[in-house]
């Protein structure tokens, strides 16, 4: 196990200015969860101060126990029927132009949570000025649930690979690598106009050639955007941190991803799957 002391390139000052506090207040008043808060994202201060947040629907308790994630797992909450309207109101109050909607995994629900994604998309789309990215779980690979979300026309469909196949049993024991790849393939088959996106963490013991193979697998299913960030171990109970990957290596991975055909890449230690989502989306739209 490596030392928990962060290297200099991973030290970041959190901005708790008035804009941050106002964003936090609006989200609290509307009873909206964010993955920013639930997962203690290191970019939370920067995003909140900019009036940006990744909305997390379907509660804040996950049915899975991925060993990299700090979101709680256990007994889930009742789906909130007011959530779609509350998120629409938050988008308006925060004057957002591009939003990300994600969720905990809800394997306990008959529809795997896809109906709530659809309800939120319908509600938010009443504000036609907003572009929308969804970051969904794998829906257990159910075609009807994937299609239900795709049919509502999100601008970006994101589903994270998270790590290399060899590490799935250690890091994502309830997930399947091929199922996640197949989901991204299915999205493009249903609607080839939707931009697809995925993300991977580094520092879990993966090898360079394994990361490149993941890139190739994603490109085989026409994935447009990849995000690459540093894994940070939330607690001693979580998956062991094996390496702090240097900014130089992240830059190298970015160049490899671009050479492999990704249309937009975010690769540095602080990148998370929805970090600077609007910029990545805009990059792909400009290429189109």
Rosetta blueprint (number, residue, H / E / L):
1 X L
2 X L
3 X L
4 X L
5 X L
6 X L
7 X L
8 X H
9 X H
10 X H
11 X L
12 X L
13 X L
14 X L
15 X L
16 X L
17 X L
18 X H
19 X H
20 X H
21 X H
22 X H
23 X H
24 X H
25 X H
26 X H
27 X H
28 X H
29 X H
30 X L
31 X L
32 X L
33 X E
34 X E
35 X H
36 X H
37 X H
38 X H
39 X L
40 X L
41 X L
42 X L
43 X L
44 X H
45 X H
46 X H
47 X H
48 X H
49 X H
50 X L
51 X L
52 X L
53 X L
54 X E
55 X E
56 X E
57 X E
58 X L
59 X L
60 X L
61 X L
62 X E
63 X L
64 X L
65 X L
66 X L
67 X L
68 X L
69 X L
70 X L
71 X L
72 X L
73 X E
74 X L
75 X L
76 X L
77 X L
78 X L
79 X L
80 X L
81 X L
82 X L
83 X H
84 X H
85 X H
86 X H
87 X H
88 X H
89 X H
90 X H
91 X H
92 X H
93 X H
94 X L
95 X L
96 X L
97 X L
98 X E
99 X E
100 X E
101 X E
102 X E
103 X E
104 X L
105 X L
106 X L
107 X L
108 X L
109 X L
110 X L
111 X L
112 X L
113 X L
114 X H
115 X H
116 X H
117 X H
118 X H
119 X H
120 X H
121 X H
122 X H
123 X H
124 X H
125 X L
126 X L
127 X L
128 X L
129 X L
130 X L
131 X E
132 X E
133 X E
134 X E
135 X E
136 X L
137 X L
138 X L
139 X H
140 X H
141 X H
142 X L
143 X H
144 X H
145 X H
146 X H
147 X H
148 X H
149 X H
150 X H
151 X L
152 X L
153 X L
154 X L
155 X L
156 X E
157 X E
158 X E
159 X L
160 X L
161 X L
162 X E
163 X L
164 X L
165 X H
166 X H
167 X H
168 X H
169 X H
170 X H
171 X H
172 X L
173 X L
174 X L
175 X L
176 X L
177 X H
178 X H
179 X H
180 X H
181 X H
182 X H
183 X H
184 X H
185 X H
186 X H
187 X H
188 X H
189 X H
190 X H
191 X L
192 X L
193 X L
194 X L
195 X E
196 X E
197 X E
198 X E
199 X E
200 X E
201 X E
202 X E
203 X L
204 X L
205 X L
206 X L
207 X L
208 X H
209 X H
210 X H
211 X H
212 X H
213 X H
214 X H
215 X H
216 X H
217 X H
218 X H
219 X H
220 X H
221 X L
222 X L
223 X L
224 X L
225 X E
226 X E
227 X E
228 X E
229 X E
230 X E
231 X L
232 X L
233 X L
234 X L
235 X L
236 X L
237 X L
238 X L
239 X L
240 X L
241 X L
242 X L
243 X L
244 X L
245 X L
246 X L
247 X H
248 X H
249 X H
250 X H
251 X H
252 X H
253 X H
254 X H
255 X H
256 X H
257 X H
258 X H
259 X H
260 X L
261 X L
262 X L
263 X L
264 X E
265 X E
266 X E
267 X E
268 X L
269 X L
270 X L
271 X L
272 X L
273 X L
274 X L
275 X L
276 X L
277 X H
278 X H
279 X H
280 X H
281 X H
282 X H
283 X H
284 X H
285 X H
286 X H
287 X H
288 X L
